[in-house]
Amino acid sequence: MAVTAETQVGPAAVPPVAARPRSRSTRAGGRRSRPLTAYLFLAPYLVLFGAFIIAPAVYGIWISLHDYDFVLPYKPWVGLANYVSLFTPGSRDFGDFWQSMGATGIFTGLSVPCLVVLPLGVAVLLNRKFPGRTFFRAVFFLPYVLGVAVIGLLFRYILDPNVGVVNYFLGSNVPWTTDLPWVWVSLVGMTVWWTLGFNATIYLAGLTDIPRELYEAAEMDGASRSQQFFNVTLPGLRPVLVFVITTTILASANMFGQQLLLTKGAPGTSTRTAIGYIATEGLSSFRMGAASAMSYVLAIFLLLISLISFRVFRERQDQS
């Protein structure tokens, strides 16, 4: 059947419509509506962020200025007394708080280098092509999906000095969860095994963004594997490194569940971190005002460390 102009269907049968210039008022209205559209999309997040982050943070400052016990009706105003007590030697909170801050610093100083270097090596190996690569990627990431309660109880039974399987196979009596320095080895080892896969996944995403042409040019110039790693891989991963280092420092400084489930702060209170001491004072001793003040002192320390980290890596990036 011959196709005529009357029977033809589809886009070709539609006569072209001359584009009409948009009026000035319409274009101006479109520009005016764009910010409103952006705010409408941001509104749900801003509402939740304000309700669950900003409001509790402001209320926490108010609590820290009171002798706040939530089971008593009278909560007297004490001003900055809770903050002054933290920096006054001999006060009720001075010794325990700074001991817990020291334990937090020890754990952060031991765990962060391991959680920055080891995942990078794993990511470089898993970025190569070999049979079963996807399986091994899943194996390294699998522990991260488990909760801290599962990990803590699992290692509690594995590392128990009396009935743990580690001492059974080693034929020794190492106090993994009861004495120094083994408790730090246990806490750091458990945390590294648990969270290594997350940082490795971040590194893998960064490695895929490095252009392959850079490696090919380095090979043509005769660069070895180690030279390619230090001159191509590490500079290409610098933004990812900043993210990994910053988030790992913050996560390690907020360690709480591992020491609660594995060592319970043993021996004594040597492994009780700042978050553990804050939780004890606020929820067990009902001293919410003092606990809030400790939280803000810890937050200021973490903010300063994050700013120093960003500053150091930004200066190195500017120099490169």
C-alpha positions in Angstrom: 0.0 0.0 0.0 1.3 3.3 -1.0 2.0 5.6 1.9 0.4 9.0 1.4 0.7 12.1 3.4 -2.8 11.4 5.0 -1.9 7.8 6.1 1.7 8.4 7.3 2.0 8.3 11.1 4.9 8.9 13.5 7.2 11.8 14.1 7.8 12.3 10.4 4.1 13.2 9.8 4.2 15.9 12.4 4.8 19.2 10.7 7.6 21.2 12.2 6.6 23.8 14.6 8.5 27.0 14.5 10.2 27.7 17.8 8.7 30.6 19.5 10.9 32.9 21.5 10.1 32.8 25.1 8.9 36.0 26.5 11.2 37.9 28.9 8.7 37.4 31.7 8.6 33.6 31.2 12.4 33.4 31.3 12.6 35.6 34.4 9.9 33.5 36.1 11.9 30.3 35.3 15.0 31.7 36.8 13.0 32.8 39.9 11.5 29.3 40.3 14.8 27.5 40.3 15.9 28.4 43.9 12.4 27.5 45.1 12.6 24.1 43.4 16.0 23.4 45.0 14.7 24.4 48.5 11.6 22.1 48.0 13.9 19.1 47.3 16.1 20.0 50.3 13.2 20.6 52.6 12.8 17.0 53.9 16.5 16.7 54.6 16.6 20.1 56.3 13.6 19.3 58.5 15.2 16.0 59.6 18.6 17.6 60.1 17.2 20.4 62.2 15.0 18.1 64.3 17.6 15.4 65.0 20.9 17.2 64.8 20.6 20.9 65.3 17.9 20.9 68.0 19.5 18.2 70.1 22.9 19.9 69.8 21.5 23.2 71.0 19.5 21.5 73.8 22.8 19.7 74.8 24.5 23.1 75.3 21.6 24.1 77.5 21.8 20.9 79.6 25.6 21.3 80.0 24.9 24.7 81.8 22.8 23.0 84.5 23.1 20.4 87.2 20.8 18.3 85.1 19.3 15.1 86.6 16.3 14.0 84.4 14.7 12.1 87.3 14.5 15.3 89.5 12.2 18.2 88.9 14.7 20.9 90.0 17.7 21.4 87.7 19.7 24.3 89.0 21.7 26.6 86.7 25.5 26.2 87.2 26.8 28.2 84.2 30.2 27.0 83.1 30.9 25.0 86.3 30.7 21.7 84.4 33.3 22.8 81.9 35.6 24.4 84.6 35.5 21.1 86.6 37.0 19.2 83.6 40.0 21.5 83.6 40.5 21.8 87.4 43.0 19.2 88.9 41.5 17.5 91.9 37.9 17.9 90.9 35.5 15.0 90.7 35.7 14.6 86.9 39.3 15.7 86.1 41.2 12.4 86.6 38.7 10.0 85.2 37.7 12.2 82.2 41.3 12.8 81.1 42.2 9.2 81.7 39.4 8.2 79.3 40.5 10.8 76.8 44.0 9.2 77.0 42.5 5.8 76.4 40.7 7.2 73.4 43.9 8.7 72.1 45.8 5.4 72.5 43.1 3.5 70.6 42.9 6.2 67.9 46.7 6.3 67.5 47.0 2.5 67.2 43.9 1.8 65.0 44.0 4.7 62.5 47.4 3.8 60.8 46.2 0.2 60.5 42.8 1.2 59.0 44.5 3.6 56.5 47.4 1.5 55.3 46.0 -2.1 55.3 42.8 -1.3 53.4 44.9 0.5 50.8 47.0 -2.6 50.2 43.9 -4.7 50.0 42.3 -2.4 47.5 45.4 -2.3 45.3 45.4 -6.1 45.2 41.7 -6.4 44.6 41.8 -3.8 41.8 43.8 -6.2 39.7 42.1 -8.7 37.4 42.2 -12.3 38.6 39.8 -15.2 38.9 37.4 -14.8 41.9 38.0 -11.1 42.4 34.4 -10.4 43.1 34.2 -13.2 45.7 37.3 -11.8 47.6 35.9 -8.3 47.5 32.7 -9.7 49.2 34.8 -11.6 51.7 36.6 -8.5 52.9 33.5 -6.4 53.1 31.3 -9.0 54.7 32.3 -8.4 58.4 31.3 -4.7 58.1 27.6 -5.6 57.7 27.6 -7.2 61.1 26.6 -5.2 64.1 29.0 -4.3 66.9 27.1 -6.6 69.3 27.7 -9.6 67.1 31.4 -8.8 66.6 31.9 -8.1 70.3 30.3 -11.3 71.5 32.1 -13.3 68.8 35.6 -12.0 69.8 34.6 -12.3 73.5 34.4 -16.1 73.1 37.4 -16.4 70.7 39.7 -14.4 72.9 38.6 -15.5 76.4 41.8 -16.2 78.4 40.3 -19.4 79.9 38.0 -21.0 77.2 38.9 -19.0 74.1 39.9 -20.9 71.0 42.9 -18.7 70.4 44.7 -19.7 73.6 43.6 -23.3 73.0 45.4 -23.5 69.6 48.4 -21.5 70.8 48.7 -23.6 73.9 49.3 -20.5 76.0 47.4 -18.4 78.6 47.6 -14.9 77.1 45.3 -12.4 78.9 43.7 -11.0 75.7 40.8 -9.3 77.5 42.1 -8.7 81.0 45.6 -7.3 81.0 47.8 -4.7 79.2 49.0 -4.5 76.5 47.0 -7.5 75.2 43.7 -5.7 75.6 44.8 -3.0 73.2 45.9 -5.7 70.7 42.5 -7.3 71.0 40.5 -4.1 70.6 42.6 -2.8 67.7 42.7 -6.2 65.9 39.0 -6.7 66.3 38.2 -3.2 65.0 40.6 -3.5 62.0 39.2 -6.9 61.0 35.6 -5.6 61.3 35.9 -2.2 59.4 38.8 -2.9 57.0 36.4 -3.8 54.2 34.6 -0.4 54.3 37.8 1.6 53.8 39.0 -0.8 51.1 35.7 -0.2 49.2 36.3 3.5 49.4 39.8 3.1 48.0 38.6 0.8 45.2 36.1 3.5 44.1 39.0 6.0 44.1 41.3 3.7 42.1 38.7 3.3 39.3 38.8 7.1 38.8 42.6 7.2 38.1 43.0 7.4 34.3 44.6 4.2 32.9 46.6 6.4 30.5 48.8 7.6 33.4 49.9 4.0 34.2 50.5 3.3 30.5 52.7 6.5 30.2 54.5 5.5 33.4 55.2 2.0 31.9 56.5 3.5 28.7 58.9 5.6 30.8 60.2 2.5 32.5 58.6 3.1 35.9 58.5 0.1 38.2 55.4 -1.0 40.2 56.5 0.8 43.3 57.3 4.0 41.3 53.8 3.8 39.7 52.3 3.4 43.2 54.0 6.4 44.7 53.9 8.7 41.7 50.5 7.8 40.1 48.3 5.9 42.6 48.9 7.9 45.8 48.6 11.4 44.1 45.4 10.2 42.4 44.0 9.0 45.7 44.8 12.1 47.8 41.1 13.3 48.1 40.1 9.8 49.0 42.9 9.6 51.6 41.6 12.8 53.2 38.1 11.3 53.5 39.3 8.0 54.8 41.7 9.5 57.4 39.1 12.0 58.6 36.3 9.5 58.9 38.5 6.9 60.5 39.8 9.3 63.1 36.3 10.3 64.0 35.0 6.7 64.1 38.0 5.6 66.3 37.6 8.5 68.7 33.9 7.5 69.2 34.7 3.9 70.0 32.4 2.5 72.7 30.8 -0.8 71.8 34.0 -2.8 71.4 35.4 -1.9 74.9 32.0 -2.4 76.5 31.5 -5.9 75.1 35.1 -7.2 75.0 37.0 -5.7 78.0 34.4 -3.7 80.0 37.2 -1.2 80.4 39.6 -3.7 82.0 42.1 -3.8 83.5 40.4 -1.4 85.9 39.4 1.5 83.7 42.5 1.5 81.4 40.5 0.8 78.2 37.4 2.9 79.1 37.2 5.5 76.3 35.7 9.0 76.6 32.4 7.9 75.1 32.3 5.1 77.7 32.9 7.4 80.6 30.4 10.0 79.3 27.7 7.3 78.9 28.4 6.1 82.5 28.2 9.5 84.0 25.1 10.5 82.0 23.0 7.4 82.1 24.2 5.5 85.2 25.1 8.4 87.6 22.3 10.7 86.2 24.8 13.6 85.7 23.5 14.7 82.3 24.9 18.2 82.7 28.5 17.0 83.3 28.2 14.4 80.6 27.0 17.0 78.1 30.0 19.3 78.9 32.4 16.3 78.4 30.7 15.6 75.0 31.3 19.2 73.8 35.0 19.1 75.0 35.4 15.9 73.0 33.7 17.3 70.0 36.0 20.4 70.0 39.0 18.1 70.1 37.7 16.1 67.1 36.9 19.3 65.2 40.4 20.6 65.7 41.9 17.2 64.6 39.7 17.3 61.5 40.7 20.8 60.6 44.4 20.0 61.0 44.0 16.9 58.8 42.3 19.0 56.1 44.9 21.7 56.4 47.9 19.3 56.1 46.5 17.5 53.0 45.4 20.8 51.3 48.9 22.3 51.7 50.5 19.1 50.2 48.0 19.3 47.3 48.8 22.9 46.7 52.5 22.1 46.7 52.1 19.3 44.3 
